[in-house]
Amino acid sequence: MTVVVCPTCGVDVEWKPENRFRPFCSERCKNVDLGAWATERYAIPEATPPDDQEDTETL
């Protein structure tokens, strides 16, 4: 059996089909994580272009 850590609260979670909230331990933890993305607490960093490129380049 595979065990993962809930990304929200840190509880060990069994990774099995019966756990519909995996990798989270509960619906609450799943919704907390979703809310963090929705309020932009989490963000994927934007790649910064090199200084020699202009923002006005045409495609």
CHARMM internal coordinates of N, CA and C (Angstrom, degrees):
IC EDIT
DIST 1 N 1 CA 1.4503
DIST 1 CA 1 C 1.5394
ANGL 1 N 1 CA 1 C 108.65
DIST 1 C 2 N 1.3236
ANGL 1 CA 1 C 2 N 116.37
DIHE 1 N 1 CA 1 C 2 N 136.04
DIST 2 N 2 CA 1.4579
ANGL 1 C 2 N 2 CA 122.05
DIHE 1 CA 1 C 2 N 2 CA 178.09
DIST 2 CA 2 C 1.5199
ANGL 2 N 2 CA 2 C 109.47
DIHE 1 C 2 N 2 CA 2 C -92.61
DIST 2 C 3 N 1.3221
ANGL 2 CA 2 C 3 N 115.57
DIHE 2 N 2 CA 2 C 3 N 135.87
DIST 3 N 3 CA 1.4564
ANGL 2 C 3 N 3 CA 121.45
DIHE 2 CA 2 C 3 N 3 CA 177.90
DIST 3 CA 3 C 1.5188
ANGL 3 N 3 CA 3 C 108.07
DIHE 2 C 3 N 3 CA 3 C -121.10
DIST 3 C 4 N 1.3323
ANGL 3 CA 3 C 4 N 116.53
DIHE 3 N 3 CA 3 C 4 N 131.40
DIST 4 N 4 CA 1.4551
ANGL 3 C 4 N 4 CA 122.50
DIHE 3 CA 3 C 4 N 4 CA 176.98
DIST 4 CA 4 C 1.5211
ANGL 4 N 4 CA 4 C 108.43
DIHE 3 C 4 N 4 CA 4 C -120.38
DIST 4 C 5 N 1.3165
ANGL 4 CA 4 C 5 N 115.90
DIHE 4 N 4 CA 4 C 5 N 166.50
DIST 5 N 5 CA 1.4587
ANGL 4 C 5 N 5 CA 121.32
DIHE 4 CA 4 C 5 N 5 CA 178.80
DIST 5 CA 5 C 1.5258
ANGL 5 N 5 CA 5 C 108.53
DIHE 4 C 5 N 5 CA 5 C -99.87
DIST 5 C 6 N 1.3263
ANGL 5 CA 5 C 6 N 116.77
DIHE 5 N 5 CA 5 C 6 N 130.65
DIST 6 N 6 CA 1.4638
ANGL 5 C 6 N 6 CA 121.15
DIHE 5 CA 5 C 6 N 6 CA 177.17
DIST 6 CA 6 C 1.5252
ANGL 6 N 6 CA 6 C 108.25
DIHE 5 C 6 N 6 CA 6 C -59.66
DIST 6 C 7 N 1.3487
ANGL 6 CA 6 C 7 N 118.04
DIHE 6 N 6 CA 6 C 7 N 124.10
DIST 7 N 7 CA 1.4642
ANGL 6 C 7 N 7 CA 120.80
DIHE 6 CA 6 C 7 N 7 CA -178.05
DIST 7 CA 7 C 1.5257
ANGL 7 N 7 CA 7 C 113.83
DIHE 6 C 7 N 7 CA 7 C -63.61
DIST 7 C 8 N 1.3200
ANGL 7 CA 7 C 8 N 117.60
DIHE 7 N 7 CA 7 C 8 N -20.11
DIST 8 N 8 CA 1.4626
ANGL 7 C 8 N 8 CA 120.74
DIHE 7 CA 7 C 8 N 8 CA -176.63
DIST 8 CA 8 C 1.5202
ANGL 8 N 8 CA 8 C 112.36
DIHE 7 C 8 N 8 CA 8 C -90.72
DIST 8 C 9 N 1.3345
ANGL 8 CA 8 C 9 N 117.30
DIHE 8 N 8 CA 8 C 9 N -50.32
DIST 9 N 9 CA 1.4684
ANGL 8 C 9 N 9 CA 119.24
DIHE 8 CA 8 C 9 N 9 CA -173.03
DIST 9 CA 9 C 1.5181
ANGL 9 N 9 CA 9 C 114.40
DIHE 8 C 9 N 9 CA 9 C -113.44
DIST 9 C 10 N 1.3329
ANGL 9 CA 9 C 10 N 118.54
DIHE 9 N 9 CA 9 C 10 N -12.14
DIST 10 N 10 CA 1.4511
ANGL 9 C 10 N 10 CA 121.13
DIHE 9 CA 9 C 10 N 10 CA 176.59
DIST 10 CA 10 C 1.5194
ANGL 10 N 10 CA 10 C 115.95
DIHE 9 C 10 N 10 CA 10 C 87.62
DIST 10 C 11 N 1.3263
ANGL 10 CA 10 C 11 N 118.86
DIHE 10 N 10 CA 10 C 11 N 5.51
DIST 11 N 11 CA 1.4625
ANGL 10 C 11 N 11 CA 122.66
DIHE 10 CA 10 C 11 N 11 CA 179.04
DIST 11 CA 11 C 1.5303
ANGL 11 N 11 CA 11 C 109.07
DIHE 10 C 11 N 11 CA 11 C -75.00
DIST 11 C 12 N 1.3355
ANGL 11 CA 11 C 12 N 117.27
DIHE 11 N 11 CA 11 C 12 N 144.71
DIST 12 N 12 CA 1.4587
ANGL 11 C 12 N 12 CA 121.09
DIHE 11 CA 11 C 12 N 12 CA 174.54
DIST 12 CA 12 C 1.5219
ANGL 12 N 12 CA 12 C 109.57
DIHE 11 C 12 N 12 CA 12 C -68.81
DIST 12 C 13 N 1.3410
ANGL 12 CA 12 C 13 N 116.09
DIHE 12 N 12 CA 12 C 13 N 136.10
DIST 13 N 13 CA 1.4618
ANGL 12 C 13 N 13 CA 122.34
DIHE 12 CA 12 C 13 N 13 CA -177.09
DIST 13 CA 13 C 1.5253
ANGL 13 N 13 CA 13 C 108.56
DIHE 12 C 13 N 13 CA 13 C -129.55
DIST 13 C 14 N 1.3157
ANGL 13 CA 13 C 14 N 117.18
DIHE 13 N 13 CA 13 C 14 N 131.36
DIST 14 N 14 CA 1.4592
ANGL 13 C 14 N 14 CA 121.19
DIHE 13 CA 13 C 14 N 14 CA 174.95
DIST 14 CA 14 C 1.5261
ANGL 14 N 14 CA 14 C 109.17
DIHE 13 C 14 N 14 CA 14 C -73.64
DIST 14 C 15 N 1.3263
ANGL 14 CA 14 C 15 N 116.54
DIHE 14 N 14 CA 14 C 15 N 129.84
DIST 15 N 15 CA 1.4698
ANGL 14 C 15 N 15 CA 121.59
DIHE 14 CA 14 C 15 N 15 CA 179.31
DIST 15 CA 15 C 1.5301
ANGL 15 N 15 CA 15 C 107.12
DIHE 14 C 15 N 15 CA 15 C -90.71
DIST 15 C 16 N 1.3271
ANGL 15 CA 15 C 16 N 115.70
DIHE 15 N 15 CA 15 C 16 N 93.45
DIST 16 N 16 CA 1.4559
ANGL 15 C 16 N 16 CA 121.00
DIHE 15 CA 15 C 16 N 16 CA 179.95
DIST 16 CA 16 C 1.5235
ANGL 16 N 16 CA 16 C 109.03
DIHE 15 C 16 N 16 CA 16 C -146.19
DIST 16 C 17 N 1.3215
ANGL 16 CA 16 C 17 N 117.67
DIHE 16 N 16 CA 16 C 17 N 156.78
DIST 17 N 17 CA 1.4670
ANGL 16 C 17 N 17 CA 121.65
DIHE 16 CA 16 C 17 N 17 CA -176.31
DIST 17 CA 17 C 1.5258
ANGL 17 N 17 CA 17 C 113.79
DIHE 16 C 17 N 17 CA 17 C -56.82
DIST 17 C 18 N 1.3223
ANGL 17 CA 17 C 18 N 117.77
DIHE 17 N 17 CA 17 C 18 N -30.22
DIST 18 N 18 CA 1.4619
ANGL 17 C 18 N 18 CA 120.58
DIHE 17 CA 17 C 18 N 18 CA -179.11
DIST 18 CA 18 C 1.5238
ANGL 18 N 18 CA 18 C 112.68
DIHE 17 C 18 N 18 CA 18 C -67.45
DIST 18 C 19 N 1.3299
ANGL 18 CA 18 C 19 N 117.23
DIHE 18 N 18 CA 18 C 19 N -22.37
DIST 19 N 19 CA 1.4632
ANGL 18 C 19 N 19 CA 120.95
DIHE 18 CA 18 C 19 N 19 CA 179.33
DIST 19 CA 19 C 1.5227
ANGL 19 N 19 CA 19 C 108.13
DIHE 18 C 19 N 19 CA 19 C -88.14
DIST 19 C 20 N 1.3071
ANGL 19 CA 19 C 20 N 116.67
DIHE 19 N 19 CA 19 C 20 N 94.09
DIST 20 N 20 CA 1.4673
ANGL 19 C 20 N 20 CA 120.77
DIHE 19 CA 19 C 20 N 20 CA -174.48
DIST 20 CA 20 C 1.5242
ANGL 20 N 20 CA 20 C 113.12
DIHE 19 C 20 N 20 CA 20 C -73.47
DIST 20 C 21 N 1.3224
ANGL 20 CA 20 C 21 N 118.38
DIHE 20 N 20 CA 20 C 21 N -9.53
DIST 21 N 21 CA 1.4617
ANGL 20 C 21 N 21 CA 120.68
DIHE 20 CA 20 C 21 N 21 CA -179.84
DIST 21 CA 21 C 1.5304
ANGL 21 N 21 CA 21 C 112.88
DIHE 20 C 21 N 21 CA 21 C -101.34
DIST 21 C 22 N 1.3321
ANGL 21 CA 21 C 22 N 117.38
DIHE 21 N 21 CA 21 C 22 N 2.42
DIST 22 N 22 CA 1.4652
ANGL 21 C 22 N 22 CA 119.38
DIHE 21 CA 21 C 22 N 22 CA -176.29
DIST 22 CA 22 C 1.5137
ANGL 22 N 22 CA 22 C 111.22
DIHE 21 C 22 N 22 CA 22 C -54.23
DIST 22 C 23 N 1.2917
ANGL 22 CA 22 C 23 N 122.72
DIHE 22 N 22 CA 22 C 23 N 139.58
DIST 23 N 23 CA 1.4612
ANGL 22 C 23 N 23 CA 127.05
DIHE 22 CA 22 C 23 N 23 CA 10.29
DIST 23 CA 23 C 1.5274
ANGL 23 N 23 CA 23 C 113.40
DIHE 22 C 23 N 23 CA 23 C -84.88
DIST 23 C 24 N 1.3151
ANGL 23 CA 23 C 24 N 117.67
DIHE 23 N 23 CA 23 C 24 N 7.13
DIST 24 N 24 CA 1.4638
ANGL 23 C 24 N 24 CA 121.01
DIHE 23 CA 23 C 24 N 24 CA -179.96
DIST 24 CA 24 C 1.5180
ANGL 24 N 24 CA 24 C 109.99
DIHE 23 C 24 N 24 CA 24 C -87.16
DIST 24 C 25 N 1.3294
ANGL 24 CA 24 C 25 N 116.58
DIHE 24 N 24 CA 24 C 25 N 158.79
DIST 25 N 25 CA 1.4644
ANGL 24 C 25 N 25 CA 120.33
DIHE 24 CA 24 C 25 N 25 CA -179.41
DIST 25 CA 25 C 1.5262
ANGL 25 N 25 CA 25 C 111.98
DIHE 24 C 25 N 25 CA 25 C -84.85
DIST 25 C 26 N 1.3244
ANGL 25 CA 25 C 26 N 117.52
DIHE 25 N 25 CA 25 C 26 N -20.02
DIST 26 N 26 CA 1.4603
ANGL 25 C 26 N 26 CA 120.11
DIHE 25 CA 25 C 26 N 26 CA -176.01
DIST 26 CA 26 C 1.5266
ANGL 26 N 26 CA 26 C 110.26
DIHE 25 C 26 N 26 CA 26 C -157.01
DIST 26 C 27 N 1.3109
ANGL 26 CA 26 C 27 N 114.74
DIHE 26 N 26 CA 26 C 27 N 170.30
DIST 27 N 27 CA 1.4679
ANGL 26 C 27 N 27 CA 120.06
DIHE 26 CA 26 C 27 N 27 CA 176.61
DIST 27 CA 27 C 1.5287
ANGL 27 N 27 CA 27 C 110.08
DIHE 26 C 27 N 27 CA 27 C -64.96
DIST 27 C 28 N 1.3305
ANGL 27 CA 27 C 28 N 116.59
DIHE 27 N 27 CA 27 C 28 N -35.44
DIST 28 N 28 CA 1.4648
ANGL 27 C 28 N 28 CA 120.81
DIHE 27 CA 27 C 28 N 28 CA 179.22
DIST 28 CA 28 C 1.5319
ANGL 28 N 28 CA 28 C 110.76
DIHE 27 C 28 N 28 CA 28 C -59.47
DIST 28 C 29 N 1.3348
ANGL 28 CA 28 C 29 N 116.98
DIHE 28 N 28 CA 28 C 29 N -49.54
DIST 29 N 29 CA 1.4632
ANGL 28 C 29 N 29 CA 120.00
DIHE 28 CA 28 C 29 N 29 CA 179.96
DIST 29 CA 29 C 1.5292
ANGL 29 N 29 CA 29 C 111.33
DIHE 28 C 29 N 29 CA 29 C -63.43
DIST 29 C 30 N 1.3135
ANGL 29 CA 29 C 30 N 116.64
DIHE 29 N 29 CA 29 C 30 N -37.64
DIST 30 N 30 CA 1.4701
ANGL 29 C 30 N 30 CA 121.00
DIHE 29 CA 29 C 30 N 30 CA 176.94
DIST 30 CA 30 C 1.5292
ANGL 30 N 30 CA 30 C 110.24
DIHE 29 C 30 N 30 CA 30 C -61.20
DIST 30 C 31 N 1.3234
ANGL 30 CA 30 C 31 N 116.83
DIHE 30 N 30 CA 30 C 31 N -44.38
DIST 31 N 31 CA 1.4624
ANGL 30 C 31 N 31 CA 121.04
DIHE 30 CA 30 C 31 N 31 CA -179.14
DIST 31 CA 31 C 1.5289
ANGL 31 N 31 CA 31 C 112.37
DIHE 30 C 31 N 31 CA 31 C -70.92
DIST 31 C 32 N 1.3255
ANGL 31 CA 31 C 32 N 117.66
DIHE 31 N 31 CA 31 C 32 N -33.62
DIST 32 N 32 CA 1.4682
ANGL 31 C 32 N 32 CA 120.83
DIHE 31 CA 31 C 32 N 32 CA 175.63
DIST 32 CA 32 C 1.5257
ANGL 32 N 32 CA 32 C 109.12
DIHE 31 C 32 N 32 CA 32 C -61.34
DIST 32 C 33 N 1.3319
ANGL 32 CA 32 C 33 N 116.65
DIHE 32 N 32 CA 32 C 33 N -45.16
DIST 33 N 33 CA 1.4626
ANGL 32 C 33 N 33 CA 121.09
DIHE 32 CA 32 C 33 N 33 CA 179.30
DIST 33 CA 33 C 1.5254
ANGL 33 N 33 CA 33 C 111.30
DIHE 32 C 33 N 33 CA 33 C -64.48
DIST 33 C 34 N 1.3187
ANGL 33 CA 33 C 34 N 117.17
DIHE 33 N 33 CA 33 C 34 N -43.83
DIST 34 N 34 CA 1.4670
ANGL 33 C 34 N 34 CA 121.11
DIHE 33 CA 33 C 34 N 34 CA 177.98
DIST 34 CA 34 C 1.5241
ANGL 34 N 34 CA 34 C 110.59
DIHE 33 C 34 N 34 CA 34 C -61.00
DIST 34 C 35 N 1.3246
ANGL 34 CA 34 C 35 N 116.93
DIHE 34 N 34 CA 34 C 35 N -42.31
DIST 35 N 35 CA 1.4622
ANGL 34 C 35 N 35 CA 120.97
DIHE 34 CA 34 C 35 N 35 CA 178.30
DIST 35 CA 35 C 1.5221
ANGL 35 N 35 CA 35 C 112.22
DIHE 34 C 35 N 35 CA 35 C -62.25
DIST 35 C 36 N 1.3286
ANGL 35 CA 35 C 36 N 116.45
DIHE 35 N 35 CA 35 C 36 N -36.66
DIST 36 N 36 CA 1.4698
ANGL 35 C 36 N 36 CA 119.77
DIHE 35 CA 35 C 36 N 36 CA 178.24
DIST 36 CA 36 C 1.5309
ANGL 36 N 36 CA 36 C 110.65
DIHE 35 C 36 N 36 CA 36 C -64.16
DIST 36 C 37 N 1.3253
ANGL 36 CA 36 C 37 N 116.99
DIHE 36 N 36 CA 36 C 37 N -40.70
DIST 37 N 37 CA 1.4700
ANGL 36 C 37 N 37 CA 119.88
DIHE 36 CA 36 C 37 N 37 CA 176.21
DIST 37 CA 37 C 1.5249
ANGL 37 N 37 CA 37 C 110.49
DIHE 36 C 37 N 37 CA 37 C -66.15
DIST 37 C 38 N 1.3287
ANGL 37 CA 37 C 38 N 117.18
DIHE 37 N 37 CA 37 C 38 N -42.35
DIST 38 N 38 CA 1.4632
ANGL 37 C 38 N 38 CA 121.57
DIHE 37 CA 37 C 38 N 38 CA -176.80
DIST 38 CA 38 C 1.5231
ANGL 38 N 38 CA 38 C 112.28
DIHE 37 C 38 N 38 CA 38 C -65.21
DIST 38 C 39 N 1.3260
ANGL 38 CA 38 C 39 N 117.54
DIHE 38 N 38 CA 38 C 39 N -32.50
DIST 39 N 39 CA 1.4651
ANGL 38 C 39 N 39 CA 121.08
DIHE 38 CA 38 C 39 N 39 CA 179.45
DIST 39 CA 39 C 1.5249
ANGL 39 N 39 CA 39 C 111.96
DIHE 38 C 39 N 39 CA 39 C -93.69
DIST 39 C 40 N 1.3253
ANGL 39 CA 39 C 40 N 115.91
DIHE 39 N 39 CA 39 C 40 N 8.81
DIST 40 N 40 CA 1.4672
ANGL 39 C 40 N 40 CA 124.24
DIHE 39 CA 39 C 40 N 40 CA 177.33
DIST 40 CA 40 C 1.5260
ANGL 40 N 40 CA 40 C 113.47
DIHE 39 C 40 N 40 CA 40 C 62.61
DIST 40 C 41 N 1.3454
ANGL 40 CA 40 C 41 N 116.72
DIHE 40 N 40 CA 40 C 41 N 28.01
DIST 41 N 41 CA 1.4645
ANGL 40 C 41 N 41 CA 119.33
DIHE 40 CA 40 C 41 N 41 CA 170.75
DIST 41 CA 41 C 1.5155
ANGL 41 N 41 CA 41 C 109.82
DIHE 40 C 41 N 41 CA 41 C -69.31
DIST 41 C 42 N 1.3237
ANGL 41 CA 41 C 42 N 116.03
DIHE 41 N 41 CA 41 C 42 N -31.18
DIST 42 N 42 CA 1.4602
ANGL 41 C 42 N 42 CA 122.42
DIHE 41 CA 41 C 42 N 42 CA 173.26
DIST 42 CA 42 C 1.5195
ANGL 42 N 42 CA 42 C 105.96
DIHE 41 C 42 N 42 CA 42 C -104.88
DIST 42 C 43 N 1.3022
ANGL 42 CA 42 C 43 N 116.00
DIHE 42 N 42 CA 42 C 43 N 144.57
DIST 43 N 43 CA 1.4622
ANGL 42 C 43 N 43 CA 119.58
DIHE 42 CA 42 C 43 N 43 CA 176.47
DIST 43 CA 43 C 1.5180
ANGL 43 N 43 CA 43 C 108.76
DIHE 42 C 43 N 43 CA 43 C -155.50
DIST 43 C 44 N 1.2989
ANGL 43 CA 43 C 44 N 115.60
DIHE 43 N 43 CA 43 C 44 N 146.83
DIST 44 N 44 CA 1.4541
ANGL 43 C 44 N 44 CA 121.10
DIHE 43 CA 43 C 44 N 44 CA 173.88
DIST 44 CA 44 C 1.5182
ANGL 44 N 44 CA 44 C 106.26
DIHE 43 C 44 N 44 CA 44 C -87.86
DIST 44 C 45 N 1.3339
ANGL 44 CA 44 C 45 N 117.45
DIHE 44 N 44 CA 44 C 45 N 122.67
DIST 45 N 45 CA 1.4660
ANGL 44 C 45 N 45 CA 119.04
DIHE 44 CA 44 C 45 N 45 CA -176.69
DIST 45 CA 45 C 1.5237
ANGL 45 N 45 CA 45 C 111.97
DIHE 44 C 45 N 45 CA 45 C -62.64
DIST 45 C 46 N 1.3120
ANGL 45 CA 45 C 46 N 114.27
DIHE 45 N 45 CA 45 C 46 N 140.53
DIST 46 N 46 CA 1.4564
ANGL 45 C 46 N 46 CA 120.65
DIHE 45 CA 45 C 46 N 46 CA 178.41
DIST 46 CA 46 C 1.5183
ANGL 46 N 46 CA 46 C 108.67
DIHE 45 C 46 N 46 CA 46 C -81.24
DIST 46 C 47 N 1.3116
ANGL 46 CA 46 C 47 N 115.86
DIHE 46 N 46 CA 46 C 47 N 138.29
DIST 47 N 47 CA 1.4548
ANGL 46 C 47 N 47 CA 119.96
DIHE 46 CA 46 C 47 N 47 CA 176.94
DIST 47 CA 47 C 1.5223
ANGL 47 N 47 CA 47 C 108.90
DIHE 46 C 47 N 47 CA 47 C -70.24
DIST 47 C 48 N 1.3069
ANGL 47 CA 47 C 48 N 116.52
DIHE 47 N 47 CA 47 C 48 N 128.60
DIST 48 N 48 CA 1.4544
ANGL 47 C 48 N 48 CA 121.40
DIHE 47 CA 47 C 48 N 48 CA 179.93
DIST 48 CA 48 C 1.5270
ANGL 48 N 48 CA 48 C 108.78
DIHE 47 C 48 N 48 CA 48 C -87.18
DIST 48 C 49 N 1.3299
ANGL 48 CA 48 C 49 N 118.05
DIHE 48 N 48 CA 48 C 49 N 124.86
DIST 49 N 49 CA 1.4656
ANGL 48 C 49 N 49 CA 119.47
DIHE 48 CA 48 C 49 N 49 CA 179.40
DIST 49 CA 49 C 1.5291
ANGL 49 N 49 CA 49 C 110.12
DIHE 48 C 49 N 49 CA 49 C -69.42
DIST 49 C 50 N 1.3276
ANGL 49 CA 49 C 50 N 116.69
DIHE 49 N 49 CA 49 C 50 N 152.34
DIST 50 N 50 CA 1.4658
ANGL 49 C 50 N 50 CA 119.48
DIHE 49 CA 49 C 50 N 50 CA 176.54
DIST 50 CA 50 C 1.5292
ANGL 50 N 50 CA 50 C 110.88
DIHE 49 C 50 N 50 CA 50 C -57.70
DIST 50 C 51 N 1.3150
ANGL 50 CA 50 C 51 N 116.24
DIHE 50 N 50 CA 50 C 51 N 152.94
DIST 51 N 51 CA 1.4656
ANGL 50 C 51 N 51 CA 121.69
DIHE 50 CA 50 C 51 N 51 CA -177.63
DIST 51 CA 51 C 1.5217
ANGL 51 N 51 CA 51 C 113.11
DIHE 50 C 51 N 51 CA 51 C -59.60
DIST 51 C 52 N 1.3249
ANGL 51 CA 51 C 52 N 118.11
DIHE 51 N 51 CA 51 C 52 N -26.78
DIST 52 N 52 CA 1.4622
ANGL 51 C 52 N 52 CA 119.81
DIHE 51 CA 51 C 52 N 52 CA -176.45
DIST 52 CA 52 C 1.5282
ANGL 52 N 52 CA 52 C 112.82
DIHE 51 C 52 N 52 CA 52 C -80.52
DIST 52 C 53 N 1.3219
ANGL 52 CA 52 C 53 N 118.71
DIHE 52 N 52 CA 52 C 53 N -5.56
DIST 53 N 53 CA 1.4703
ANGL 52 C 53 N 53 CA 120.95
DIHE 52 CA 52 C 53 N 53 CA 176.73
DIST 53 CA 53 C 1.5167
ANGL 53 N 53 CA 53 C 109.28
DIHE 52 C 53 N 53 CA 53 C -95.44
DIST 53 C 54 N 1.3157
ANGL 53 CA 53 C 54 N 115.49
DIHE 53 N 53 CA 53 C 54 N 139.08
DIST 54 N 54 CA 1.4424
ANGL 53 C 54 N 54 CA 120.23
DIHE 53 CA 53 C 54 N 54 CA 177.28
DIST 54 CA 54 C 1.5111
ANGL 54 N 54 CA 54 C 110.16
DIHE 53 C 54 N 54 CA 54 C -92.98
DIST 54 C 55 N 1.3180
ANGL 54 CA 54 C 55 N 116.62
DIHE 54 N 54 CA 54 C 55 N 151.59
DIST 55 N 55 CA 1.4596
ANGL 54 C 55 N 55 CA 121.39
DIHE 54 CA 54 C 55 N 55 CA 178.54
DIST 55 CA 55 C 1.5171
ANGL 55 N 55 CA 55 C 112.04
DIHE 54 C 55 N 55 CA 55 C -72.32
DIST 55 C 56 N 1.3074
ANGL 55 CA 55 C 56 N 118.48
DIHE 55 N 55 CA 55 C 56 N -13.25
DIST 56 N 56 CA 1.4690
ANGL 55 C 56 N 56 CA 121.74
DIHE 55 CA 55 C 56 N 56 CA -174.43
DIST 56 CA 56 C 1.5294
ANGL 56 N 56 CA 56 C 112.02
DIHE 55 C 56 N 56 CA 56 C -98.01
DIST 56 C 57 N 1.3111
ANGL 56 CA 56 C 57 N 118.32
DIHE 56 N 56 CA 56 C 57 N 18.46
DIST 57 N 57 CA 1.4566
ANGL 56 C 57 N 57 CA 120.02
DIHE 56 CA 56 C 57 N 57 CA 178.39
DIST 57 CA 57 C 1.5151
ANGL 57 N 57 CA 57 C 110.38
DIHE 56 C 57 N 57 CA 57 C -61.88
DIST 57 C 58 N 1.3187
ANGL 57 CA 57 C 58 N 116.40
DIHE 57 N 57 CA 57 C 58 N 142.41
DIST 58 N 58 CA 1.4604
ANGL 57 C 58 N 58 CA 120.33
DIHE 57 CA 57 C 58 N 58 CA 177.23
DIST 58 CA 58 C 1.5100
ANGL 58 N 58 CA 58 C 109.07
DIHE 57 C 58 N 58 CA 58 C -95.35
DIST 58 C 59 N 1.3096
ANGL 58 CA 58 C 59 N 115.70
DIHE 58 N 58 CA 58 C 59 N 151.45
DIST 59 N 59 CA 1.4636
ANGL 58 C 59 N 59 CA 120.09
DIHE 58 CA 58 C 59 N 59 CA -178.25
DIST 59 CA 59 C 1.4725
ANGL 59 N 59 CA 59 C 111.29
DIHE 58 C 59 N 59 CA 59 C -85.79
END
COOR INIT
IC SEED 1 N 1 CA 1 C
IC BUILD
